[in-house]
């Protein structure tokens, strides 16, 4: 591996990890009971008992959510490089396009097939829209 490739890899790792952490923090805030967490619990049928049982493995769930955010950040980074998206406007356009093309349709199954409320779809997909936009902005700096 050449020095230039190694340096660009290292230079990319920090923003990818940072973007993944930022996405996880946004998720923590987004799904907090005082923001959309209470609505999400009600709409998805999560009970306080379910939450209590889940607390035993919360570190595992949080770690997997962080890993998922890092993977999303990596793919967004790759798309930014591949499309030569530049600046905040380019990052936001790419994030919205990726969300609109991949997240929004893929998550539509919760309404179409699982018969969940549209409001649940909106809570979940809009989190990813905000997360993609913020991650993409982090990645272009």
C-alpha positions as CSV (number, residue, x, y, z in Angstrom):
1,X,0.0,0.0,0.0
2,X,1.5,3.3,-1.0
3,X,2.0,6.2,1.4
4,X,-0.7,8.3,-0.3
5,X,-3.3,5.6,-0.2
6,X,-2.4,4.8,3.5
7,X,-2.7,8.5,4.4
8,X,-6.0,9.0,2.6
9,X,-7.3,5.8,4.3
10,X,-6.3,7.1,7.7
11,X,-7.6,10.6,6.9
12,X,-11.0,9.0,6.0
13,X,-11.3,6.8,9.1
14,X,-11.5,9.6,11.6
15,X,-14.4,11.4,9.9
16,X,-16.2,8.1,9.3
17,X,-16.0,7.2,13.0
18,X,-17.0,10.7,14.0
19,X,-20.0,10.7,11.7
20,X,-21.0,7.3,13.1
21,X,-20.8,8.5,16.6
22,X,-22.8,11.7,15.7
23,X,-25.5,9.5,14.1
24,X,-25.7,7.4,17.3
25,X,-26.0,10.6,19.4
26,X,-28.7,11.9,17.2
27,X,-30.5,8.5,17.6
28,X,-30.2,8.7,21.3
29,X,-31.7,12.2,21.4
30,X,-34.3,11.4,18.7
31,X,-35.7,8.3,20.4
32,X,-35.5,9.8,23.9
33,X,-38.9,9.8,25.6
34,X,-39.1,13.6,25.7
35,X,-38.5,13.8,21.9
36,X,-40.0,11.0,19.8
37,X,-39.3,8.0,22.0
38,X,-42.7,8.0,23.7
39,X,-44.5,8.3,20.4
40,X,-42.2,5.6,18.9
41,X,-42.9,3.2,21.8
42,X,-46.6,3.7,21.6
43,X,-46.8,3.3,17.8
44,X,-44.5,0.3,17.7
45,X,-46.1,-1.5,20.6
46,X,-43.1,-1.3,22.9
47,X,-44.2,-1.6,26.6
48,X,-42.3,-0.5,29.7
49,X,-41.8,-4.2,30.5
50,X,-40.2,-4.7,27.1
51,X,-37.9,-1.7,27.9
52,X,-37.0,-3.2,31.3
53,X,-36.1,-6.6,29.7
54,X,-34.0,-4.8,27.1
55,X,-31.9,-2.9,29.6
56,X,-30.0,-6.1,30.4
57,X,-28.6,-6.1,26.8
58,X,-28.6,-2.3,26.2
59,X,-24.8,-2.2,25.8
60,X,-25.0,-4.8,23.1
61,X,-27.9,-3.0,21.3
62,X,-26.1,0.4,21.6
63,X,-22.9,-1.1,20.2
64,X,-24.7,-2.7,17.3
65,X,-26.5,0.6,16.6
66,X,-23.1,2.4,16.7
67,X,-21.7,-0.2,14.3
68,X,-24.7,0.3,11.9
69,X,-24.1,4.1,12.0
70,X,-20.4,3.6,11.2
71,X,-21.3,1.4,8.3
72,X,-23.8,4.0,7.0
73,X,-21.1,6.7,7.4
74,X,-18.6,4.5,5.5
75,X,-21.1,4.1,2.6
76,X,-21.9,7.8,2.6
77,X,-18.2,8.5,2.5
78,X,-17.8,6.2,-0.4
79,X,-20.7,7.9,-2.2
80,X,-19.3,11.3,-1.5
81,X,-16.0,10.3,-3.0
82,X,-17.5,8.5,-6.0
83,X,-19.8,11.4,-6.9
84,X,-17.3,14.1,-6.0
85,X,-19.8,15.8,-3.8
86,X,-18.3,19.0,-2.6
87,X,-19.2,21.3,0.3
88,X,-22.2,21.4,2.6
89,X,-24.7,21.7,-0.3
90,X,-23.3,18.8,-2.1
91,X,-23.3,16.7,1.1
92,X,-26.9,17.6,1.8
93,X,-28.0,16.8,-1.7
94,X,-26.3,13.4,-1.6
95,X,-27.7,12.6,1.8
96,X,-31.2,13.4,0.8
97,X,-30.9,11.4,-2.5
98,X,-29.4,8.4,-0.6
99,X,-32.2,8.6,2.0
100,X,-34.9,9.0,-0.7
101,X,-33.6,6.2,-2.8
102,X,-32.7,3.7,-0.2
103,X,-34.1,4.3,3.3
104,X,-37.5,5.7,2.5
105,X,-38.6,2.9,0.1
106,X,-36.9,0.1,2.2
107,X,-38.7,1.2,5.3
108,X,-42.1,1.5,3.6
109,X,-42.8,-2.1,4.4
110,X,-43.6,-1.2,8.0
111,X,-46.7,0.5,6.6
112,X,-47.4,-1.6,3.6
113,X,-46.9,-5.1,5.0
114,X,-46.7,-4.8,8.8
115,X,-49.7,-2.5,8.9
116,X,-48.0,-0.1,11.2
117,X,-49.1,3.6,11.4
118,X,-47.6,6.1,8.9
119,X,-46.5,8.1,11.9
120,X,-44.2,5.3,13.0
121,X,-42.7,5.3,9.5
122,X,-42.2,9.0,9.7
123,X,-40.5,8.9,13.1
124,X,-38.1,6.2,11.9
125,X,-37.4,7.4,8.4
126,X,-37.0,11.1,9.3
127,X,-34.4,10.1,11.9
128,X,-32.4,8.6,9.1
129,X,-32.9,11.6,7.0
130,X,-31.5,13.9,9.7
131,X,-28.8,11.4,10.5
132,X,-27.7,11.1,6.8
133,X,-27.6,14.9,6.4
134,X,-25.5,15.5,9.5
135,X,-23.2,12.5,8.7
136,X,-22.6,13.8,5.2
137,X,-21.8,17.3,6.4
138,X,-19.3,15.8,8.9
139,X,-17.8,13.7,6.1
140,X,-17.2,16.7,3.7
141,X,-15.1,18.6,6.3
